[in-house]
Amino acid sequence: MSFASEFKQFAMKGNVVDMAVGIIIGAAFGKIVASFVGDVLMPPLGLALGGVNFIDLAFVLKEAQGDAPAVVLAWGKFIQTVIDFIIIAFAVFVGVKAMNSMKRKEEAAPAPPPAPAEPPKQEVLLAEIRDLLKK
């Protein structure tokens, strides 16, 4: 089996495609949450804390000198990223919890009773003989 055909077989498996779709949707969801936190949640929170812009919160470790930029510890961006993570982690938790709940309900649902097994050939023949003898 050639490398290309082996890769094609691997890439076309259902799990790989499902995983790729999940990664793409997850990346898009991450962007939405980052925008929500940065553009909707943090400005009112900064305003409530006295007009603070969290992006600008940083400790200057070394001032800029000539062409060299300043060395800063941007802890405001870090707080914003932590809030992004908490929201995404909570959303994933809720999604997994819902899927597990549906899976438990599916497993708990009573299985339909199995169809009665067909009697062995010998019994069928004996029943036919019995019916013929009755006639």
Secondary structure, DSSP 8 states (H G I E B T S, - for coil): --HHHHHHHHHTSHHHHHHHHHHHHHHHHHHHHHHIIIIIIHHHHHHHTTS--GGG--EEEE--BTTB--EEE-HHHHHHHHHHHHHHHHHHHHHHHHHHHHHHHHHHS-----------HHHHHHHHHHHHHH-
